[in-house]
Amino acid sequence: MTDKYAVIGNPIAHSQSPRIHAMFARQTGQDMSYAAMLAPLDGFETTVRAFIAAGGCGVNVTVPFKEEACRLGTRLTDRARIAGASNTLLFDAEGIAGDNTDGVGLLRDIRQNLGRKISGMRVLLLGAGGAARGVILPLLLEHSAQLVIANRSAQKAQVLTSQIIDALADLPTEINSGIPLPAPTSCGLNQLAEDCFDIVINATSAGLGDNPIDIPGSVFAPGCLAYEMMYGRYTPFMAQAQNAQAQVSDGLGMLVEQAAEAFFLWRGVQPDTLPVLKALRGI
């Protein structure tokens, strides 16, 4: 019997995940299907449980349901627990396992596909929602020199930062090899005028629309990497970064890399991401 998987979000029509997992399945010889499912904004849990009842084996979760997905998990990995957000759920006899592969996907794309290092870099993370939550711990584990979380609501960024710092206190020693991690700091978008960064990551949902993010061009240091987590369109953030002479990348590589990690968690097989990424970019 073909194993069933899906991605759940709202909106979801733009998702490339079904195509990605179809290529992974062909490449590795896995008997599985993968669909895109639109969940009502107030119906995520209902959608998940209906999919389980229909024989679903696991789902990916995208905006705006990642935090709700984490609460739905009956057991969580450390990276999902600390993030407070899950983008990958696995259904088995023990219940619902929640994980977060976003951070792994982001790091692999930055390091392997873009050839940039994170260690020792000044990093600005824009946003304080589920997308931002998933990448904070992996960025800290890379020992960036500085990680600033900036959000339109400074209070929301501060709450997230406090939650992350508290969660880090319970981080198992084997994850960070006992090496102290830098503590993230937070601020409002209107407090960035005096700072510049080597890596600026947009984890807000602004890329879904046409309104720019209210940040000064001075945040982009010379040689900066400006990373847009959205994919499939040229966003105002990317335009602003390019005007500031930053290297610009969308989030397609992150999407492929996080999907590969989820695929491995579900199937126990690690797919080759490079040919998939090339196919999606039409290379």
C-alpha beads as a LAMMPS data file, in Angstrom:
LAMMPS data file: protein, C-alpha beads

283 atoms
282 bonds

1 atom types
1 bond types

-500.0 500.0 xlo xhi
-500.0 500.0 ylo yhi
-500.0 500.0 zlo zhi

Masses

1 110.0

Atoms # bond

1 1 1 0.000 0.000 0.000
2 1 1 1.324 3.438 -0.949
3 1 1 2.209 5.525 2.131
4 1 1 0.475 8.907 2.278
5 1 1 2.139 12.220 3.154
6 1 1 1.134 15.839 2.685
7 1 1 1.977 19.464 3.356
8 1 1 -0.615 21.530 5.224
9 1 1 -0.817 25.318 5.166
10 1 1 -2.879 28.376 4.317
11 1 1 -2.174 29.479 1.603
12 1 1 -0.815 26.317 0.006
13 1 1 -1.421 26.449 -3.769
14 1 1 2.084 27.851 -4.377
15 1 1 3.837 24.989 -2.577
16 1 1 6.607 23.133 -4.395
17 1 1 6.735 20.425 -1.712
18 1 1 4.662 17.834 -3.663
19 1 1 7.013 18.144 -6.620
20 1 1 10.095 17.935 -4.388
21 1 1 8.955 14.820 -2.546
22 1 1 7.869 13.171 -5.790
23 1 1 11.417 13.638 -7.104
24 1 1 12.879 12.324 -3.825
25 1 1 10.604 9.266 -4.001
26 1 1 11.589 8.468 -7.598
27 1 1 15.250 8.981 -6.820
28 1 1 15.214 6.623 -3.805
29 1 1 12.576 4.112 -4.955
30 1 1 10.050 4.885 -2.217
31 1 1 6.383 3.927 -2.613
32 1 1 4.645 7.067 -1.332
33 1 1 2.272 9.847 -2.336
34 1 1 2.454 13.473 -1.269
35 1 1 -0.310 16.076 -1.558
36 1 1 -0.862 19.741 -0.734
37 1 1 -3.712 20.349 1.695
38 1 1 -5.355 23.686 2.454
39 1 1 -6.492 23.880 6.082
40 1 1 -8.941 26.509 7.333
41 1 1 -7.245 29.006 9.631
42 1 1 -9.278 27.595 12.515
43 1 1 -9.137 23.977 11.345
44 1 1 -5.540 22.775 11.426
45 1 1 -6.009 20.048 14.039
46 1 1 -9.203 18.829 12.370
47 1 1 -7.357 18.596 9.049
48 1 1 -4.464 16.670 10.601
49 1 1 -6.694 14.188 12.407
50 1 1 -8.773 13.590 9.276
51 1 1 -5.572 12.857 7.364
52 1 1 -4.455 10.416 10.073
53 1 1 -7.841 8.698 9.939
54 1 1 -7.428 8.360 6.166
55 1 1 -4.137 6.509 6.646
56 1 1 -1.693 9.419 6.533
57 1 1 1.832 8.681 7.722
58 1 1 3.158 12.203 8.185
59 1 1 2.884 15.839 7.168
60 1 1 4.954 18.915 6.619
61 1 1 3.506 22.088 8.118
62 1 1 3.865 25.590 6.739
63 1 1 2.488 29.047 7.589
64 1 1 0.618 29.796 9.734
65 1 1 0.376 26.498 11.602
66 1 1 3.889 25.653 12.839
67 1 1 3.328 26.697 16.444
68 1 1 -0.022 24.895 16.559
69 1 1 1.647 21.809 15.097
70 1 1 4.139 21.855 17.951
71 1 1 1.332 21.908 20.506
72 1 1 -0.302 18.985 18.708
73 1 1 2.772 16.760 19.057
74 1 1 2.648 14.112 21.779
75 1 1 6.449 13.962 21.752
76 1 1 8.939 16.500 20.420
77 1 1 12.571 16.587 19.390
78 1 1 14.785 19.113 21.184
79 1 1 14.858 21.348 18.121
80 1 1 11.050 21.443 17.981
81 1 1 10.704 21.866 21.738
82 1 1 13.126 24.791 21.922
83 1 1 11.656 26.406 18.822
84 1 1 8.101 25.965 20.042
85 1 1 7.262 25.225 16.408
86 1 1 7.106 22.082 14.262
87 1 1 7.231 21.823 10.497
88 1 1 7.313 18.022 10.377
89 1 1 4.926 15.556 12.000
90 1 1 5.206 11.765 12.006
91 1 1 2.213 9.601 12.871
92 1 1 2.813 6.207 14.485
93 1 1 1.449 3.867 17.136
94 1 1 2.822 6.113 19.895
95 1 1 0.984 9.209 18.673
96 1 1 2.256 12.319 16.884
97 1 1 5.994 13.048 16.825
98 1 1 6.924 16.665 16.143
99 1 1 10.215 17.863 14.704
100 1 1 11.547 21.021 13.093
101 1 1 13.781 20.682 10.033
102 1 1 13.722 24.361 9.037
103 1 1 16.982 25.206 10.776
104 1 1 18.826 22.273 9.246
105 1 1 17.500 23.267 5.839
106 1 1 18.580 26.885 6.240
107 1 1 22.087 26.006 7.404
108 1 1 22.648 23.462 4.644
109 1 1 21.542 25.936 2.009
110 1 1 23.725 28.746 3.344
111 1 1 26.795 26.574 3.887
112 1 1 26.636 24.021 1.069
113 1 1 24.669 25.689 -1.720
114 1 1 25.664 29.332 -1.171
115 1 1 29.151 28.659 0.202
116 1 1 28.822 31.050 3.142
117 1 1 29.835 30.497 6.764
118 1 1 27.783 31.480 9.794
119 1 1 30.328 31.029 12.569
120 1 1 31.577 34.406 13.766
121 1 1 29.043 36.325 11.673
122 1 1 26.642 39.026 12.865
123 1 1 23.153 37.693 12.088
124 1 1 19.870 39.595 11.965
125 1 1 16.673 37.539 11.987
126 1 1 13.551 39.447 10.949
127 1 1 10.328 38.087 12.428
128 1 1 9.193 36.349 15.600
129 1 1 6.700 33.781 14.307
130 1 1 6.937 30.086 13.575
131 1 1 9.382 30.460 10.672
132 1 1 11.818 32.433 12.837
133 1 1 11.468 30.075 15.786
134 1 1 12.622 27.084 13.779
135 1 1 16.019 28.513 12.856
136 1 1 17.161 30.218 16.079
137 1 1 18.741 27.202 17.801
138 1 1 20.610 26.010 14.672
139 1 1 21.978 29.537 14.128
140 1 1 23.160 29.683 17.748
141 1 1 24.757 26.235 17.468
142 1 1 26.817 27.603 14.564
143 1 1 28.284 30.080 17.088
144 1 1 27.404 33.217 15.219
145 1 1 29.052 36.241 16.822
146 1 1 25.678 37.920 17.308
147 1 1 22.046 36.987 16.744
148 1 1 19.494 39.788 16.874
149 1 1 15.790 39.003 16.541
150 1 1 13.898 42.046 15.248
151 1 1 10.148 42.295 14.829
152 1 1 7.572 44.973 14.130
153 1 1 6.364 44.337 17.684
154 1 1 9.446 44.637 19.873
155 1 1 7.513 43.022 22.722
156 1 1 6.842 39.877 20.675
157 1 1 10.546 39.654 19.801
158 1 1 11.457 40.074 23.474
159 1 1 9.030 37.352 24.554
160 1 1 10.476 34.971 21.957
161 1 1 14.035 35.769 23.013
162 1 1 13.203 35.137 26.657
163 1 1 11.566 31.826 25.781
164 1 1 14.615 30.736 23.777
165 1 1 17.026 31.701 26.567
166 1 1 14.946 29.752 29.104
167 1 1 14.816 26.730 26.802
168 1 1 18.575 26.828 26.241
169 1 1 19.065 26.315 29.967
170 1 1 17.637 22.806 29.523
171 1 1 19.587 22.046 26.340
172 1 1 21.222 18.597 26.581
173 1 1 24.995 18.920 26.867
174 1 1 25.634 16.601 23.923
175 1 1 23.908 18.989 21.519
176 1 1 26.331 21.861 22.028
177 1 1 29.278 19.787 23.344
178 1 1 29.214 21.800 26.538
179 1 1 30.296 24.983 24.744
180 1 1 28.301 28.048 25.921
181 1 1 26.064 29.447 23.228
182 1 1 25.715 33.169 22.534
183 1 1 22.468 34.574 23.915
184 1 1 20.158 36.108 21.305
185 1 1 18.988 39.691 21.746
186 1 1 15.879 41.409 20.440
187 1 1 14.564 44.771 19.290
188 1 1 11.872 46.424 17.218
189 1 1 12.376 47.089 13.522
190 1 1 12.579 50.799 14.306
191 1 1 15.617 50.206 16.540
192 1 1 17.976 48.961 13.814
193 1 1 19.301 52.285 12.532
194 1 1 22.723 51.963 14.190
195 1 1 23.452 48.307 13.384
196 1 1 24.777 46.350 10.411
197 1 1 24.975 42.616 9.859
198 1 1 26.813 40.001 7.792
199 1 1 23.677 37.872 7.311
200 1 1 20.112 39.214 7.269
201 1 1 17.330 36.602 7.184
202 1 1 13.730 37.533 6.460
203 1 1 11.452 35.127 8.330
204 1 1 8.404 37.401 8.213
205 1 1 5.367 36.783 6.015
206 1 1 5.931 40.118 4.234
207 1 1 7.137 38.238 1.165
208 1 1 3.570 37.099 0.549
209 1 1 2.621 40.693 -0.261
210 1 1 4.103 43.748 -1.916
211 1 1 4.831 45.938 1.103
212 1 1 8.499 46.422 2.057
213 1 1 9.799 45.729 5.546
214 1 1 10.529 48.932 7.435
215 1 1 14.276 48.480 7.948
216 1 1 17.122 50.826 6.981
217 1 1 19.434 49.855 4.134
218 1 1 22.344 50.285 6.540
219 1 1 21.600 46.897 8.177
220 1 1 23.256 45.236 5.169
221 1 1 27.007 45.244 5.820
222 1 1 29.400 45.141 2.849
223 1 1 29.360 41.609 1.461
224 1 1 26.170 40.815 3.372
225 1 1 24.053 37.777 2.537
226 1 1 20.359 38.730 2.463
227 1 1 18.259 35.569 2.739
228 1 1 14.547 35.580 1.943
229 1 1 12.790 32.498 3.342
230 1 1 9.988 32.908 0.818
231 1 1 10.478 31.485 -2.669
232 1 1 8.835 31.755 -6.043
233 1 1 8.744 35.547 -6.295
234 1 1 11.048 38.540 -6.128
235 1 1 10.088 40.192 -2.846
236 1 1 10.456 43.809 -1.658
237 1 1 13.022 42.583 0.889
238 1 1 15.140 41.110 -1.889
239 1 1 14.880 44.342 -3.888
240 1 1 15.929 46.437 -0.911
241 1 1 18.867 44.146 -0.167
242 1 1 19.993 44.165 -3.785
243 1 1 19.866 47.960 -3.815
244 1 1 22.198 47.864 -0.808
245 1 1 24.654 45.677 -2.803
246 1 1 23.967 42.549 -0.721
247 1 1 24.140 39.016 -2.095
248 1 1 20.503 37.945 -2.350
249 1 1 18.999 34.470 -2.151
250 1 1 15.447 33.206 -1.925
251 1 1 14.410 30.266 0.237
252 1 1 14.082 27.583 -2.439
253 1 1 17.302 25.896 -1.337
254 1 1 16.115 25.901 2.268
255 1 1 12.815 24.373 1.159
256 1 1 14.588 21.528 -0.624
257 1 1 17.055 20.914 2.216
258 1 1 14.437 20.904 4.976
259 1 1 12.300 18.595 2.836
260 1 1 15.240 16.205 2.518
261 1 1 15.603 16.105 6.292
262 1 1 11.881 15.420 6.721
263 1 1 12.073 12.738 4.031
264 1 1 14.915 11.081 5.936
265 1 1 12.947 11.175 9.197
266 1 1 9.944 9.551 7.514
267 1 1 11.669 7.060 5.219
268 1 1 15.161 6.497 6.673
269 1 1 16.745 7.419 3.325
270 1 1 18.763 10.573 2.597
271 1 1 17.973 11.921 -0.900
272 1 1 20.406 13.859 -3.092
273 1 1 19.195 17.468 -3.049
274 1 1 21.378 19.010 -5.761
275 1 1 19.590 17.559 -8.827
276 1 1 16.227 18.441 -7.285
277 1 1 17.280 22.029 -6.637
278 1 1 18.646 22.325 -10.193
279 1 1 15.400 20.986 -11.627
280 1 1 13.327 23.485 -9.645
281 1 1 15.519 26.362 -10.788
282 1 1 15.425 25.136 -14.384
283 1 1 19.189 24.683 -14.542

Bonds

1 1 1 2
2 1 2 3
3 1 3 4
4 1 4 5
5 1 5 6
6 1 6 7
7 1 7 8
8 1 8 9
9 1 9 10
10 1 10 11
11 1 11 12
12 1 12 13
13 1 13 14
14 1 14 15
15 1 15 16
16 1 16 17
17 1 17 18
18 1 18 19
19 1 19 20
20 1 20 21
21 1 21 22
22 1 22 23
23 1 23 24
24 1 24 25
25 1 25 26
26 1 26 27
27 1 27 28
28 1 28 29
29 1 29 30
30 1 30 31
31 1 31 32
32 1 32 33
33 1 33 34
34 1 34 35
35 1 35 36
36 1 36 37
37 1 37 38
38 1 38 39
39 1 39 40
40 1 40 41
41 1 41 42
42 1 42 43
43 1 43 44
44 1 44 45
45 1 45 46
46 1 46 47
47 1 47 48
48 1 48 49
49 1 49 50
50 1 50 51
51 1 51 52
52 1 52 53
53 1 53 54
54 1 54 55
55 1 55 56
56 1 56 57
57 1 57 58
58 1 58 59
59 1 59 60
60 1 60 61
61 1 61 62
62 1 62 63
63 1 63 64
64 1 64 65
65 1 65 66
66 1 66 67
67 1 67 68
68 1 68 69
69 1 69 70
70 1 70 71
71 1 71 72
72 1 72 73
73 1 73 74
74 1 74 75
75 1 75 76
76 1 76 77
77 1 77 78
78 1 78 79
79 1 79 80
80 1 80 81
81 1 81 82
82 1 82 83
83 1 83 84
84 1 84 85
85 1 85 86
86 1 86 87
87 1 87 88
88 1 88 89
89 1 89 90
90 1 90 91
91 1 91 92
92 1 92 93
93 1 93 94
94 1 94 95
95 1 95 96
96 1 96 97
97 1 97 98
98 1 98 99
99 1 99 100
100 1 100 101
101 1 101 102
102 1 102 103
103 1 103 104
104 1 104 105
105 1 105 106
106 1 106 107
107 1 107 108
108 1 108 109
109 1 109 110
110 1 110 111
111 1 111 112
112 1 112 113
113 1 113 114
114 1 114 115
115 1 115 116
116 1 116 117
117 1 117 118
118 1 118 119
119 1 119 120
120 1 120 121
121 1 121 122
122 1 122 123
123 1 123 124
124 1 124 125
125 1 125 126
126 1 126 127
127 1 127 128
128 1 128 129
129 1 129 130
130 1 130 131
131 1 131 132
132 1 132 133
133 1 133 134
134 1 134 135
135 1 135 136
136 1 136 137
137 1 137 138
138 1 138 139
139 1 139 140
140 1 140 141
141 1 141 142
142 1 142 143
143 1 143 144
144 1 144 145
145 1 145 146
146 1 146 147
147 1 147 148
148 1 148 149
149 1 149 150
150 1 150 151
151 1 151 152
152 1 152 153
153 1 153 154
154 1 154 155
155 1 155 156
156 1 156 157
157 1 157 158
158 1 158 159
159 1 159 160
160 1 160 161
161 1 161 162
162 1 162 163
163 1 163 164
164 1 164 165
165 1 165 166
166 1 166 167
167 1 167 168
168 1 168 169
169 1 169 170
170 1 170 171
171 1 171 172
172 1 172 173
173 1 173 174
174 1 174 175
175 1 175 176
176 1 176 177
177 1 177 178
178 1 178 179
179 1 179 180
180 1 180 181
181 1 181 182
182 1 182 183
183 1 183 184
184 1 184 185
185 1 185 186
186 1 186 187
187 1 187 188
188 1 188 189
189 1 189 190
190 1 190 191
191 1 191 192
192 1 192 193
193 1 193 194
194 1 194 195
195 1 195 196
196 1 196 197
197 1 197 198
198 1 198 199
199 1 199 200
200 1 200 201
201 1 201 202
202 1 202 203
203 1 203 204
204 1 204 205
205 1 205 206
206 1 206 207
207 1 207 208
208 1 208 209
209 1 209 210
210 1 210 211
211 1 211 212
212 1 212 213
213 1 213 214
214 1 214 215
215 1 215 216
216 1 216 217
217 1 217 218
218 1 218 219
219 1 219 220
220 1 220 221
221 1 221 222
222 1 222 223
223 1 223 224
224 1 224 225
225 1 225 226
226 1 226 227
227 1 227 228
228 1 228 229
229 1 229 230
230 1 230 231
231 1 231 232
232 1 232 233
233 1 233 234
234 1 234 235
235 1 235 236
236 1 236 237
237 1 237 238
238 1 238 239
239 1 239 240
240 1 240 241
241 1 241 242
242 1 242 243
243 1 243 244
244 1 244 245
245 1 245 246
246 1 246 247
247 1 247 248
248 1 248 249
249 1 249 250
250 1 250 251
251 1 251 252
252 1 252 253
253 1 253 254
254 1 254 255
255 1 255 256
256 1 256 257
257 1 257 258
258 1 258 259
259 1 259 260
260 1 260 261
261 1 261 262
262 1 262 263
263 1 263 264
264 1 264 265
265 1 265 266
266 1 266 267
267 1 267 268
268 1 268 269
269 1 269 270
270 1 270 271
271 1 271 272
272 1 272 273
273 1 273 274
274 1 274 275
275 1 275 276
276 1 276 277
277 1 277 278
278 1 278 279
279 1 279 280
280 1 280 281
281 1 281 282
282 1 282 283
